[in-house]
Amino acid sequence: MSELLVDDADGVRTLVLNRPEAFNSLTTSLKEALLAAVREAAADGSVRAVVLTGSGRAFCGGQDLKEHVALLESGDPAPLETVERHYNPLVSAIAAMPKPVVAAVNGIAAGAGASLAFACDLRVVSEKARFVMSFANVGLTADSGASWTLPRLVGAGRAAELLLLGEPVGAEEALRIGLVNRVVPGEERAGSAHALAARLAAGPTVAYAKIKEALAAAWGTLDESLAVEARTQAEAGATEDHREGVAAFVGKREARFTGR
């Protein structure tokens, strides 16, 4: 059974973590497969949006601790290198992808699994979703970008609470504090996430890439943000999609974006 499933439809590539018996926890092989798949999706011009989700009852339980402990006990240095070898490149690839990424969260998202969802641009979650920043519970600090993404989503104080206390956050509370974008009934989670991604895939994807770039720079100084906005706006303004969007607005018709 493949640990990672890949499906294409409507310009959307769906990546499914597929270790349901282990809550889709991240083994070395799954991390490597996911990193390769994210990079491939970023480079594939036919892919205009991405959905990341998990099979079974969980989104992702984070690091596979059984593998982690076995490697630690054997003296293998791999567990101490996985942040630099796997998690950092994976989060960077998701955040820097020049197209929208939607996390579809079903059930538990813990540790690095929650961090992967936070690295995505939007989060559509089941009413049964739960987020747990479980790093401190096993004597670790944050990784997979959580120290960067969480304060941006919920503010520094709430981020400190989530990371220090490691208490679960349910779907409705996650929506209230800005951790997620939409909560839907469990059976609608996959369809809702795909519909949202398909909507984005039909949009001006070059402009979306520039929006992501501008947002990533937004916690620098005002002058730095203004400079990024000026450059990315000029780049977006030179696209066919911009001209089509303006023509459609003036002509009072629906725009037909092509991603160019």
N, C-alpha and C positions, 0 to 999 in steps of 0.2 A: 504494500500500500504506500503510495506516495505521501510524503510528509507535507507537500505543498501542491495544491491544485490551482490550475490557471484556466480561466475562461474569458473569452472575448465576445462581447455583444454590444451593439449600439455605440461603438467607439469607446467602450468602457472595458478595461481589463480588470477582472476580479481575481485577487490573490487570496486563497483560502488556506489558513493554517490547519493542517489535517492530522492532528494527533489527539482525537477526541477522548481517548481513554486516559490521557495524561493532561487533560485540560489545555491541550495545544501548547504545553510548555516547550521551551526553546532548547533543543539539543544543538550541538555543534553543527551537525549536518543540516538541520532545519534553518539555523541562522545563515549558513552559507548559501543554501538554496534560495532563501528569501532575499538576501542581499543581491544575488545574481538576478533574480526576477525583477526586483525594483529597478535595478540599473537597466535591464533590458526594456522594461516598460518606459523608462525615461527616454531611451534612445529610439524607440519605435514610433515613427510618425503616424501610424494608423491608430495608436492609442492616444486618446484625447482626455481621458480621465481614468482614475484608478480607484478601486474599492479594495480595502483590506479588511478581512473578516476571519472568523474561526468556525470550525465545524463542531457540531455537538452542542454541549451545554455551556461552553466557555468561549471567550474571545482569545485570551492567552494568559496562562498562569505564570508567565515570566520565565526566568531561568529554570531549566530542568535540574532540580537540586539533587536528584539521585545520581545523575551523571556527574554533577559538580562535586559531590562528596567523594564519589569513587575516584575521580581524577586527583582530588586533593590528597586522599589517603595513599594513592600510588606515587605521590611526589611529582606528578605531571605538572608542568608550569602552565598548561593551557587555561585553567580556570582564572588565573591571575592576568592573563593576556587577552581574555575575550572582550573586554571593554574596548580596547584599542583595535583588536582584529575584527570584531563583529559589530558590537552595538554602536560605537561611534560612527563607523562608515554607513551603517544601516539608517540611523536617524538622519545623518547628513544627506543621504541619498533621497530620503522621503521629503525632507524639508526643502531641498534644493531642486526637486523635480519640477520642470517647467510646465506642469499641468496639475490640475486639482487632484487631491487625494482625500477620499472619504473613508473614515473608519466606521464599520458597521459592527457595533459591539453587542454581543449576545452573552449574558451571564458575566462571569468574573473576568476582570482585567487587572492583573496584579503585577507589581514590580515593573520589570522591563516591558511586560505586556501592556500595562497601563501607559507607560512612557511612549510606546509605539503609537498608541491611539492619540496621545497628546501631540505627537509630532505631525500628525495628519492635519489637513486644513479644516476639515469639518468632521463632526462626530454625530452619527445617528445611532441611537441606542435603544435596546429593548427595555421595557419597563422592569425587567428582571436583572438589568445590568448592575454590576457593583465594581467600584474602583478601589483598590487597596495599594497604597504606596508602602510596600512591605519590606523595604530595604533595612530600616532600623531594627525591625523585628528579628532579623538574622545577623545583626551586627555589622551592617554595611551602610555606606552612604549612597546618595542618589547616583544613578547612572542613566544611560540612554537618553540624555538630554532633559531629564525631569527638572533639574535645577534651573534650566533656562525656560522651558515651556510652561511649567506650572505658575510661576509668578506672572507671566504674560496672560495666562488664562484667568486666574483667580486672585491675583495680587500677592504681595510678599507675605503678608500675615497669614493668610489662608494656606499658602504654599508651605510655610513653616509648620503649621498645624498638621497638614496632611503627611508631611515627611517625618516629623518628629514623633507623632502619636501613632501613625500607621493604622488609623481606624477606617473601616469600610465606609464608602460613600455610595448610597443608593442612587438610582436613576433620577428620581425627582429632585433630590438634594443637589445632584450634579448639575441638573438643568438650572436650578435656582441660583447657584453660585457661578455659573458660566463655564463649567467644566465641559459641558456637552451642548450641542445645538438643538437636537430634537429627540424627544422620547416617544416611541411608538409601541403599540402592542407587539408582543414577541413574534407572532406569526407574520407581522408586517415589516419587521426589521430589514430583512434582505431586500424585499421589493422596494421599500422606501429609500434605502441607500442607493440601490441601482437607479431608481428614477431620478434621484438628485444628481447622481454622477452623470447620467445620460443627458440631463438638462445642461450641466456644465460642459459636457463633451460637445454639445451643439452650439456652444457659445464662442466668444472671441478668445481662444486659448492663448494666443500671444499676449493679449492684455492681461489675462489671468496670471501668466508667468511673471509679468512685470509687477502686478499687484503683490504677488508673493515676495518678490525681491524687495519692494518698497517696505512691506510690513516687517521683513526680517531686519531691515536697517533702522526701524523706527525707534529703537531704544538708544541710538547714538544721540549726539547733540542735535538741536533743531537745524543747524546749518548743514550737518551731515545728511539728515533726512530730506531737507529741501533739495540738496544736490542730487540725491538718489531719485527723488521724485521728478526732478527736471530731466534727468537723463532717461529714466524709464518711460516717462510720458512722451518724450520725443521719439523714442524707439517704437512705442505703441502707436503713436500718431502716424508713423510711416507705413503702417500695415494696410493691407487690403481690407482687413476686417474693420478697421476704423472708418475707412471711406464707405464701406458697405453699411456700417451702423448709422453713420450720419445721413446717407442717402435714404435709408429705410425710415429714419425718424422724420426727415423732411417729407418723404413720400407717404407717410402714415401707413406703412406696411411692416410686416415682420421681417427682421433682418435674417439673412442667410449667411452665416459665418462659416469660414473654411479653415481657420487656423493659420492664415498666411497674412 
